């Protein structure tokens, strides 16, 4: 199994729509949690990758109740999303960001049989108010929580890149790491966070903005161009062209995804992030209220919203 984590010694959550409260993290020893490798599938037995690396195979993807997303995603274009999009990568800053910003959408995509992978840029090692917690223990806890949440939604693989929490920068190193993930997984669609500062401070966390900017820079042109990052070409990671990007967006969004049928899975996945959410009832209330607000203009009980970038070939 390849390890794409960046160690803290080499470096100097939520989607913002409903910022999680930072609570006391669990003791990983008491909970039976251990450190996890950075690039792995969330369930199953081991298999060999084409490049010879080891990873574990996934056999728990949700495939029941397949429903097309064409209407929810872009009714004006009338596109057949199941045919156009087969592989999806969600690129976010922290463990739990993917569930807050796109958990219902991810569950909907996996129900359609799409392959969804996560790319988590930071290790979340500062997200605790527990004075007895250490960054190293918190990393292990949050990785385990993220894998459990991904399993609930049917996510195939989670890449933990391991950059320090609250210190994410758009550098050559971070761009190469995300470009490598894109070339490795070859997504048709990338879902990322909002790159802009807004009045929603949770949604505008500096790491969120940085992660979104890095993802967009990698989609175009770095993942596409063969002379970008010769180190990756030397590893056999060929250029890849992403078809479109959906950015988590709340002000006049272009894409409104009906998650009425998957809101329960979104909440169940969020409940895996125990270190971040001491008040589960409060979290569920906020998530439902926010989803209802976003869905109201389209007549959906619950929704998640995005801006869309179509990439010309």
Secondary structure, DSSP 8 states (H G I E B T S, - for coil): -------GGG-----STT---------HHHHT-----SEEESSS-EEE-TTS-EEE-------SS----HHHHHTTTT--HHHH--EEEEEESSTTHHHHHHHHHHHHHHHTT-EEEEEEEE--TT----TT--HHHHHHHHHHHHHHHHHHHT--EEEEEEE-TT-----HHHHHHHHHHHHHH--SEEEE---S--S-TTTT-HHHHHHHHHHHHIIIIITT-TTS-HHHHHTT-------EEEEE--SS-SEEEE-TTTHHHHHHHHTT-TTT-S-HHHHHHHHHHHHHHHHHTTT-SSEEEEEEEE---
